[in-house]
Amino acid sequence: MGESKRRKELLGEDYGKSETIVPWLPITKGQSEQFTKWSTRGAWIGIVGLALWWITVRFIGPSFGWWHVS
């Protein structure tokens, strides 16, 4: 008997379903990977936004006379 058949008999109805990270938390490994992907993307968007804001305030704003930096 192959490993796949043994695992299928052992797991029964749970065969083929995503595993949870911990038994008491209903979050699957796929969901955790998706969360990591989206939170990393959000962090980079925030970093780029902050850099653009800093460039605007530091360089573009004073050139239009919006802010006086001595």
N, CA, C and O atoms as a CHARMM CRD file, in Angstrom:
* protein
*
  280
    1    1 MET  N      0.85600  -1.17600   0.00000 PROA 1      0.00000
    2    1 MET  CA     0.00000   0.00000   0.00000 PROA 1      0.00000
    3    1 MET  C      0.90000   1.23700   0.00000 PROA 1      0.00000
    4    1 MET  O      1.87900   1.29900   0.74300 PROA 1      0.00000
    5    2 GLY  N      0.56500   2.20600  -0.82700 PROA 2      0.00000
    6    2 GLY  CA     1.37500   3.41000  -0.92600 PROA 2      0.00000
    7    2 GLY  C      1.10400   4.39000   0.20400 PROA 2      0.00000
    8    2 GLY  O      0.10200   4.29100   0.91400 PROA 2      0.00000
    9    3 GLU  N      2.00500   5.32100   0.34900 PROA 3      0.00000
   10    3 GLU  CA     1.89900   6.32400   1.41500 PROA 3      0.00000
   11    3 GLU  C      0.61800   7.14800   1.28400 PROA 3      0.00000
   12    3 GLU  O     -0.01000   7.47700   2.29000 PROA 3      0.00000
   13    4 SER  N      0.23300   7.47700   0.07500 PROA 4      0.00000
   14    4 SER  CA    -0.97200   8.28300  -0.14100 PROA 4      0.00000
   15    4 SER  C     -2.22300   7.55300   0.35100 PROA 4      0.00000
   16    4 SER  O     -3.08300   8.15500   0.99400 PROA 4      0.00000
   17    5 LYS  N     -2.32200   6.27600   0.05100 PROA 5      0.00000
   18    5 LYS  CA    -3.48500   5.50500   0.49300 PROA 5      0.00000
   19    5 LYS  C     -3.51000   5.38100   2.00800 PROA 5      0.00000
   20    5 LYS  O     -4.57200   5.47800   2.62300 PROA 5      0.00000
   21    6 ARG  N     -2.33400   5.16400   2.61900 PROA 6      0.00000
   22    6 ARG  CA    -2.26000   5.07500   4.07500 PROA 6      0.00000
   23    6 ARG  C     -2.71000   6.37400   4.73000 PROA 6      0.00000
   24    6 ARG  O     -3.46500   6.36800   5.70200 PROA 6      0.00000
   25    7 ARG  N     -2.23300   7.48700   4.18000 PROA 7      0.00000
   26    7 ARG  CA    -2.59500   8.80100   4.71900 PROA 7      0.00000
   27    7 ARG  C     -4.09500   9.05000   4.54200 PROA 7      0.00000
   28    7 ARG  O     -4.73700   9.62700   5.42000 PROA 7      0.00000
   29    8 LYS  N     -4.64600   8.62200   3.42300 PROA 8      0.00000
   30    8 LYS  CA    -6.07200   8.80400   3.16100 PROA 8      0.00000
   31    8 LYS  C     -6.91100   8.00200   4.15700 PROA 8      0.00000
   32    8 LYS  O     -7.92800   8.48900   4.65100 PROA 8      0.00000
   33    9 GLU  N     -6.48700   6.78100   4.44600 PROA 9      0.00000
   34    9 GLU  CA    -7.20500   5.96800   5.43200 PROA 9      0.00000
   35    9 GLU  C     -7.07400   6.56000   6.83000 PROA 9      0.00000
   36    9 GLU  O     -8.03000   6.54000   7.60500 PROA 9      0.00000
   37   10 LEU  N     -5.91800   7.07600   7.14900 PROA 10     0.00000
   38   10 LEU  CA    -5.67900   7.64500   8.48200 PROA 10     0.00000
   39   10 LEU  C     -6.48900   8.91800   8.70000 PROA 10     0.00000
   40   10 LEU  O     -7.08200   9.10100   9.76300 PROA 10     0.00000
   41   11 LEU  N     -6.51800   9.79700   7.70500 PROA 11     0.00000
   42   11 LEU  CA    -7.19600  11.08500   7.85800 PROA 11     0.00000
   43   11 LEU  C     -8.70000  10.99600   7.62300 PROA 11     0.00000
   44   11 LEU  O     -9.45100  11.79000   8.18800 PROA 11     0.00000
   45   12 GLY  N     -9.14500  10.07700   6.82600 PROA 12     0.00000
   46   12 GLY  CA   -10.57500   9.92300   6.56600 PROA 12     0.00000
   47   12 GLY  C    -11.14400  11.11500   5.82500 PROA 12     0.00000
   48   12 GLY  O    -10.68800  11.43300   4.72600 PROA 12     0.00000
   49   13 GLU  N    -12.14100  11.78900   6.41100 PROA 13     0.00000
   50   13 GLU  CA   -12.79900  12.92600   5.75800 PROA 13     0.00000
   51   13 GLU  C    -11.90100  14.15400   5.64500 PROA 13     0.00000
   52   13 GLU  O    -12.13500  15.01100   4.79300 PROA 13     0.00000
   53   14 ASP  N    -10.88500  14.25000   6.48700 PROA 14     0.00000
   54   14 ASP  CA    -9.99100  15.41500   6.47100 PROA 14     0.00000
   55   14 ASP  C     -8.93100  15.32800   5.38100 PROA 14     0.00000
   56   14 ASP  O     -8.14000  16.25700   5.21800 PROA 14     0.00000
   57   15 TYR  N     -8.90100  14.23000   4.63400 PROA 15     0.00000
   58   15 TYR  CA    -7.90300  14.05300   3.58700 PROA 15     0.00000
   59   15 TYR  C     -8.08500  15.11000   2.49000 PROA 15     0.00000
   60   15 TYR  O     -9.18600  15.28600   1.96800 PROA 15     0.00000
   61   16 GLY  N     -7.01100  15.80100   2.15000 PROA 16     0.00000
   62   16 GLY  CA    -7.04700  16.80800   1.09100 PROA 16     0.00000
   63   16 GLY  C     -7.38500  18.20300   1.57200 PROA 16     0.00000
   64   16 GLY  O     -7.29100  19.15500   0.79800 PROA 16     0.00000
   65   17 LYS  N     -7.77500  18.35100   2.82100 PROA 17     0.00000
   66   17 LYS  CA    -8.07900  19.68000   3.36500 PROA 17     0.00000
   67   17 LYS  C     -6.79400  20.32700   3.86600 PROA 17     0.00000
   68   17 LYS  O     -5.84400  19.64100   4.24200 PROA 17     0.00000
   69   18 SER  N     -6.78000  21.65000   3.86700 PROA 18     0.00000
   70   18 SER  CA    -5.60300  22.37600   4.34000 PROA 18     0.00000
   71   18 SER  C     -5.42600  22.16800   5.83900 PROA 18     0.00000
   72   18 SER  O     -6.39400  22.10800   6.59700 PROA 18     0.00000
   73   19 GLU  N     -4.17500  22.06300   6.24300 PROA 19     0.00000
   74   19 GLU  CA    -3.86700  21.90600   7.66400 PROA 19     0.00000
   75   19 GLU  C     -3.96700  23.25800   8.36800 PROA 19     0.00000
   76   19 GLU  O     -3.69200  24.30200   7.77700 PROA 19     0.00000
   77   20 THR  N     -4.36300  23.22100   9.63000 PROA 20     0.00000
   78   20 THR  CA    -4.36500  24.44400  10.42100 PROA 20     0.00000
   79   20 THR  C     -2.99200  24.62100  11.05200 PROA 20     0.00000
   80   20 THR  O     -2.23100  23.66400  11.19600 PROA 20     0.00000
   81   21 ILE  N     -2.68800  25.86500  11.42600 PROA 21     0.00000
   82   21 ILE  CA    -1.38800  26.14900  12.03600 PROA 21     0.00000
   83   21 ILE  C     -1.31400  25.49100  13.41100 PROA 21     0.00000
   84   21 ILE  O     -0.37500  24.75400  13.71100 PROA 21     0.00000
   85   22 VAL  N     -2.30800  25.76700  14.23000 PROA 22     0.00000
   86   22 VAL  CA    -2.44300  25.12200  15.53700 PROA 22     0.00000
   87   22 VAL  C     -3.87900  24.60400  15.63500 PROA 22     0.00000
   88   22 VAL  O     -4.78400  25.20500  15.05500 PROA 22     0.00000
   89   23 PRO  N     -4.10500  23.51200  16.35000 PROA 23     0.00000
   90   23 PRO  CA    -5.44600  22.91200  16.37900 PROA 23     0.00000
   91   23 PRO  C     -6.55200  23.83300  16.90200 PROA 23     0.00000
   92   23 PRO  O     -7.68700  23.74600  16.43400 PROA 23     0.00000
   93   24 TRP  N     -6.25100  24.69900  17.84600 PROA 24     0.00000
   94   24 TRP  CA    -7.28600  25.54000  18.44500 PROA 24     0.00000
   95   24 TRP  C     -7.51600  26.84300  17.68500 PROA 24     0.00000
   96   24 TRP  O     -8.40000  27.61000  18.06600 PROA 24     0.00000
   97   25 LEU  N     -6.76000  27.12100  16.63000 PROA 25     0.00000
   98   25 LEU  CA    -6.90800  28.34600  15.85200 PROA 25     0.00000
   99   25 LEU  C     -7.35000  27.97400  14.42900 PROA 25     0.00000
  100   25 LEU  O     -6.62000  27.27600  13.72500 PROA 25     0.00000
  101   26 PRO  N     -8.52600  28.42500  14.00000 PROA 26     0.00000
  102   26 PRO  CA    -9.03900  27.98700  12.69100 PROA 26     0.00000
  103   26 PRO  C     -8.44600  28.76300  11.51200 PROA 26     0.00000
  104   26 PRO  O     -9.18400  29.27900  10.67300 PROA 26     0.00000
  105   27 ILE  N     -7.12300  28.84400  11.44800 PROA 27     0.00000
  106   27 ILE  CA    -6.44000  29.51900  10.34000 PROA 27     0.00000
  107   27 ILE  C     -5.54800  28.49200   9.66100 PROA 27     0.00000
  108   27 ILE  O     -4.72000  27.84800  10.30600 PROA 27     0.00000
  109   28 THR  N     -5.72600  28.34700   8.34600 PROA 28     0.00000
  110   28 THR  CA    -4.94300  27.36100   7.61300 PROA 28     0.00000
  111   28 THR  C     -3.59100  27.94700   7.21600 PROA 28     0.00000
  112   28 THR  O     -3.37300  29.15600   7.29500 PROA 28     0.00000
  113   29 LYS  N     -2.70800  27.08000   6.79600 PROA 29     0.00000
  114   29 LYS  CA    -1.37600  27.52600   6.36700 PROA 29     0.00000
  115   29 LYS  C     -1.46900  28.42200   5.14100 PROA 29     0.00000
  116   29 LYS  O     -0.71000  29.38200   5.01100 PROA 29     0.00000
  117   30 GLY  N     -2.39700  28.11200   4.24200 PROA 30     0.00000
  118   30 GLY  CA    -2.59400  28.95000   3.05000 PROA 30     0.00000
  119   30 GLY  C     -3.06400  30.34900   3.41100 PROA 30     0.00000
  120   30 GLY  O     -2.62300  31.33200   2.81600 PROA 30     0.00000
  121   31 GLN  N     -3.96800  30.43500   4.39500 PROA 31     0.00000
  122   31 GLN  CA    -4.44600  31.74500   4.82900 PROA 31     0.00000
  123   31 GLN  C     -3.32800  32.55000   5.48200 PROA 31     0.00000
  124   31 GLN  O     -3.25600  33.76600   5.30500 PROA 31     0.00000
  125   32 SER  N     -2.45800  31.88600   6.23300 PROA 32     0.00000
  126   32 SER  CA    -1.35500  32.60800   6.87200 PROA 32     0.00000
  127   32 SER  C     -0.36400  33.12200   5.83400 PROA 32     0.00000
  128   32 SER  O      0.17300  34.22100   5.97700 PROA 32     0.00000
  129   33 GLU  N     -0.12000  32.33300   4.78900 PROA 33     0.00000
  130   33 GLU  CA     0.77000  32.78800   3.71600 PROA 33     0.00000
  131   33 GLU  C      0.16400  33.97700   2.97700 PROA 33     0.00000
  132   33 GLU  O      0.87400  34.91400   2.60900 PROA 33     0.00000
  133   34 GLN  N     -1.14300  33.93700   2.76200 PROA 34     0.00000
  134   34 GLN  CA    -1.83000  35.04100   2.09400 PROA 34     0.00000
  135   34 GLN  C     -1.76800  36.31300   2.94800 PROA 34     0.00000
  136   34 GLN  O     -1.55800  37.40500   2.42100 PROA 34     0.00000
  137   35 PHE  N     -1.94900  36.17200   4.25200 PROA 35     0.00000
  138   35 PHE  CA    -1.85000  37.31500   5.15200 PROA 35     0.00000
  139   35 PHE  C     -0.45500  37.92700   5.11200 PROA 35     0.00000
  140   35 PHE  O     -0.30700  39.14900   5.07900 PROA 35     0.00000
  141   36 THR  N      0.56700  37.07300   5.11500 PROA 36     0.00000
  142   36 THR  CA     1.94200  37.56100   5.05200 PROA 36     0.00000
  143   36 THR  C      2.18900  38.31600   3.75400 PROA 36     0.00000
  144   36 THR  O      2.83500  39.36300   3.75500 PROA 36     0.00000
  145   37 LYS  N      1.67500  37.78600   2.64400 PROA 37     0.00000
  146   37 LYS  CA     1.85000  38.43300   1.33800 PROA 37     0.00000
  147   37 LYS  C      1.20600  39.81900   1.32300 PROA 37     0.00000
  148   37 LYS  O      1.82700  40.79100   0.89100 PROA 37     0.00000
  149   38 TRP  N     -0.04500  39.90900   1.79900 PROA 38     0.00000
  150   38 TRP  CA    -0.76200  41.18300   1.77500 PROA 38     0.00000
  151   38 TRP  C     -0.18200  42.18900   2.76100 PROA 38     0.00000
  152   38 TRP  O     -0.11700  43.38000   2.45400 PROA 38     0.00000
  153   39 SER  N      0.24400  41.73500   3.94700 PROA 39     0.00000
  154   39 SER  CA     0.80200  42.67200   4.91900 PROA 39     0.00000
  155   39 SER  C      2.16200  43.19700   4.45400 PROA 39     0.00000
  156   39 SER  O      2.49900  44.35100   4.71500 PROA 39     0.00000
  157   40 THR  N      2.94100  42.36200   3.77000 PROA 40     0.00000
  158   40 THR  CA     4.21800  42.82100   3.21600 PROA 40     0.00000
  159   40 THR  C      3.97800  43.85400   2.12000 PROA 40     0.00000
  160   40 THR  O      4.66900  44.87100   2.05200 PROA 40     0.00000
  161   41 ARG  N      3.00100  43.58800   1.26700 PROA 41     0.00000
  162   41 ARG  CA     2.65800  44.53600   0.20800 PROA 41     0.00000
  163   41 ARG  C      2.18700  45.86600   0.81000 PROA 41     0.00000
  164   41 ARG  O      2.56600  46.93700   0.33500 PROA 41     0.00000
  165   42 GLY  N      1.37000  45.79000   1.84300 PROA 42     0.00000
  166   42 GLY  CA     0.88600  47.00400   2.50900 PROA 42     0.00000
  167   42 GLY  C      2.01400  47.79500   3.14800 PROA 42     0.00000
  168   42 GLY  O      2.00900  49.02500   3.11000 PROA 42     0.00000
  169   43 ALA  N      2.97400  47.10400   3.73200 PROA 43     0.00000
  170   43 ALA  CA     4.11500  47.78200   4.34300 PROA 43     0.00000
  171   43 ALA  C      4.92300  48.52700   3.28200 PROA 43     0.00000
  172   43 ALA  O      5.32900  49.66800   3.50700 PROA 43     0.00000
  173   44 TRP  N      5.16000  47.90300   2.14000 PROA 44     0.00000
  174   44 TRP  CA     5.91700  48.56500   1.07400 PROA 44     0.00000
  175   44 TRP  C      5.15700  49.77400   0.51300 PROA 44     0.00000
  176   44 TRP  O      5.76100  50.79500   0.18300 PROA 44     0.00000
  177   45 ILE  N      3.84700  49.65200   0.41000 PROA 45     0.00000
  178   45 ILE  CA     3.04600  50.79900  -0.04300 PROA 45     0.00000
  179   45 ILE  C      3.19700  51.94600   0.94400 PROA 45     0.00000
  180   45 ILE  O      3.32900  53.10000   0.53400 PROA 45     0.00000
  181   46 GLY  N      3.17900  51.64700   2.23100 PROA 46     0.00000
  182   46 GLY  CA     3.37200  52.67400   3.24800 PROA 46     0.00000
  183   46 GLY  C      4.74800  53.31700   3.18900 PROA 46     0.00000
  184   46 GLY  O      4.87200  54.53100   3.35200 PROA 46     0.00000
  185   47 ILE  N      5.77100  52.52700   2.96100 PROA 47     0.00000
  186   47 ILE  CA     7.14200  53.05600   2.87100 PROA 47     0.00000
  187   47 ILE  C      7.27000  53.98400   1.66900 PROA 47     0.00000
  188   47 ILE  O      7.84200  55.06800   1.78000 PROA 47     0.00000
  189   48 VAL  N      6.74400  53.56600   0.52400 PROA 48     0.00000
  190   48 VAL  CA     6.80600  54.39400  -0.69100 PROA 48     0.00000
  191   48 VAL  C      6.00900  55.68800  -0.47900 PROA 48     0.00000
  192   48 VAL  O      6.45800  56.76800  -0.86300 PROA 48     0.00000
  193   49 GLY  N      4.83000  55.57200   0.13200 PROA 49     0.00000
  194   49 GLY  CA     4.01500  56.76400   0.40400 PROA 49     0.00000
  195   49 GLY  C      4.73100  57.74600   1.31700 PROA 49     0.00000
  196   49 GLY  O      4.69200  58.95500   1.08600 PROA 49     0.00000
  197   50 LEU  N      5.38100  57.23300   2.34900 PROA 50     0.00000
  198   50 LEU  CA     6.12600  58.09900   3.26600 PROA 50     0.00000
  199   50 LEU  C      7.29100  58.78900   2.54800 PROA 50     0.00000
  200   50 LEU  O      7.55000  59.97100   2.77400 PROA 50     0.00000
  201   51 ALA  N      7.98400  58.05300   1.68900 PROA 51     0.00000
  202   51 ALA  CA     9.09700  58.64600   0.94100 PROA 51     0.00000
  203   51 ALA  C      8.59200  59.75500   0.00200 PROA 51     0.00000
  204   51 ALA  O      9.20900  60.81600  -0.09600 PROA 51     0.00000
  205   52 LEU  N      7.48200  59.50500  -0.67700 PROA 52     0.00000
  206   52 LEU  CA     6.92100  60.52700  -1.56900 PROA 52     0.00000
  207   52 LEU  C      6.47600  61.76100  -0.78600 PROA 52     0.00000
  208   52 LEU  O      6.69300  62.89100  -1.22400 PROA 52     0.00000
  209   53 TRP  N      5.85500  61.54100   0.37100 PROA 53     0.00000
  210   53 TRP  CA     5.43800  62.65900   1.22200 PROA 53     0.00000
  211   53 TRP  C      6.65100  63.47100   1.66700 PROA 53     0.00000
  212   53 TRP  O      6.60900  64.70100   1.64700 PROA 53     0.00000
  213   54 TRP  N      7.73700  62.79500   2.07100 PROA 54     0.00000
  214   54 TRP  CA     8.93800  63.48800   2.51800 PROA 54     0.00000
  215   54 TRP  C      9.56000  64.30300   1.37700 PROA 54     0.00000
  216   54 TRP  O      9.98200  65.44000   1.59000 PROA 54     0.00000
  217   55 ILE  N      9.61700  63.73300   0.17900 PROA 55     0.00000
  218   55 ILE  CA    10.16700  64.46100  -0.96800 PROA 55     0.00000
  219   55 ILE  C      9.31600  65.69000  -1.26600 PROA 55     0.00000
  220   55 ILE  O      9.85200  66.75600  -1.56700 PROA 55     0.00000
  221   56 THR  N      7.99600  65.55100  -1.18400 PROA 56     0.00000
  222   56 THR  CA     7.09900  66.68400  -1.43500 PROA 56     0.00000
  223   56 THR  C      7.31900  67.79300  -0.42200 PROA 56     0.00000
  224   56 THR  O      7.45900  68.95800  -0.79500 PROA 56     0.00000
  225   57 VAL  N      7.35000  67.44600   0.83500 PROA 57     0.00000
  226   57 VAL  CA     7.50300  68.46400   1.88500 PROA 57     0.00000
  227   57 VAL  C      8.89200  69.08100   1.85000 PROA 57     0.00000
  228   57 VAL  O      9.03200  70.28900   2.03600 PROA 57     0.00000
  229   58 ARG  N      9.91900  68.27700   1.61500 PROA 58     0.00000
  230   58 ARG  CA    11.30200  68.76300   1.70700 PROA 58     0.00000
  231   58 ARG  C     11.75700  69.53900   0.47300 PROA 58     0.00000
  232   58 ARG  O     12.45700  70.54300   0.60700 PROA 58     0.00000
  233   59 PHE  N     11.37800  69.10000  -0.71000 PROA 59     0.00000
  234   59 PHE  CA    11.91200  69.70300  -1.92600 PROA 59     0.00000
  235   59 PHE  C     10.86400  70.44400  -2.76300 PROA 59     0.00000
  236   59 PHE  O     11.09000  71.59100  -3.14800 PROA 59     0.00000
  237   60 ILE  N      9.75300  69.82600  -3.04200 PROA 60     0.00000
  238   60 ILE  CA     8.76600  70.41800  -3.93900 PROA 60     0.00000
  239   60 ILE  C      8.03500  71.57300  -3.26200 PROA 60     0.00000
  240   60 ILE  O      7.81300  72.61400  -3.88000 PROA 60     0.00000
  241   61 GLY  N      7.66000  71.39600  -2.00200 PROA 61     0.00000
  242   61 GLY  CA     6.94800  72.44200  -1.27200 PROA 61     0.00000
  243   61 GLY  C      7.71500  73.75400  -1.21500 PROA 61     0.00000
  244   61 GLY  O      7.15500  74.79000  -1.57200 PROA 61     0.00000
  245   62 PRO  N      8.97000  73.75700  -0.78200 PROA 62     0.00000
  246   62 PRO  CA     9.72900  75.01500  -0.72300 PROA 62     0.00000
  247   62 PRO  C      9.91200  75.68300  -2.09300 PROA 62     0.00000
  248   62 PRO  O      9.99300  76.90900  -2.17300 PROA 62     0.00000
  249   63 SER  N      9.97800  74.90200  -3.15000 PROA 63     0.00000
  250   63 SER  CA    10.15700  75.50400  -4.47000 PROA 63     0.00000
  251   63 SER  C      8.92200  76.28900  -4.89500 PROA 63     0.00000
  252   63 SER  O      9.03300  77.20000  -5.71600 PROA 63     0.00000
  253   64 PHE  N      7.76500  75.96500  -4.36600 PROA 64     0.00000
  254   64 PHE  CA     6.53900  76.70100  -4.65400 PROA 64     0.00000
  255   64 PHE  C      6.23300  77.74600  -3.58600 PROA 64     0.00000
  256   64 PHE  O      5.24100  78.46900  -3.68200 PROA 64     0.00000
  257   65 GLY  N      7.08000  77.82200  -2.57900 PROA 65     0.00000
  258   65 GLY  CA     6.85400  78.79700  -1.52700 PROA 65     0.00000
  259   65 GLY  C      5.87500  78.36800  -0.46400 PROA 65     0.00000
  260   65 GLY  O      5.39700  79.20300   0.30400 PROA 65     0.00000
  261   66 TRP  N      5.55900  77.07300  -0.39800 PROA 66     0.00000
  262   66 TRP  CA     4.61300  76.58900   0.59200 PROA 66     0.00000
  263   66 TRP  C      5.24200  76.48100   1.96400 PROA 66     0.00000
  264   66 TRP  O      4.54800  76.57100   2.97600 PROA 66     0.00000
  265   67 TRP  N      6.51700  76.29400   2.00700 PROA 67     0.00000
  266   67 TRP  CA     7.18700  76.02900   3.27700 PROA 67     0.00000
  267   67 TRP  C      8.56300  76.66500   3.20200 PROA 67     0.00000
  268   67 TRP  O      9.28300  76.49700   2.21700 PROA 67     0.00000
  269   68 HSD  N      8.91500  77.37800   4.22200 PROA 68     0.00000
  270   68 HSD  CA    10.21400  78.02600   4.20700 PROA 68     0.00000
  271   68 HSD  C     11.16800  77.25500   5.09900 PROA 68     0.00000
  272   68 HSD  O     10.95100  77.14600   6.30600 PROA 68     0.00000
  273   69 VAL  N     12.23500  76.71500   4.49900 PROA 69     0.00000
  274   69 VAL  CA    13.24800  75.98200   5.24500 PROA 69     0.00000
  275   69 VAL  C     14.52300  76.79800   5.20200 PROA 69     0.00000
  276   69 VAL  O     15.02000  77.12800   4.12500 PROA 69     0.00000
  277   70 SER  N     15.05600  77.12700   6.38000 PROA 70     0.00000
  278   70 SER  CA    16.26300  77.94500   6.39400 PROA 70     0.00000
  279   70 SER  C     17.52300  77.14500   6.34100 PROA 70     0.00000
  280   70 SER  O     18.61600  77.71200   6.34600 PROA 70     0.00000
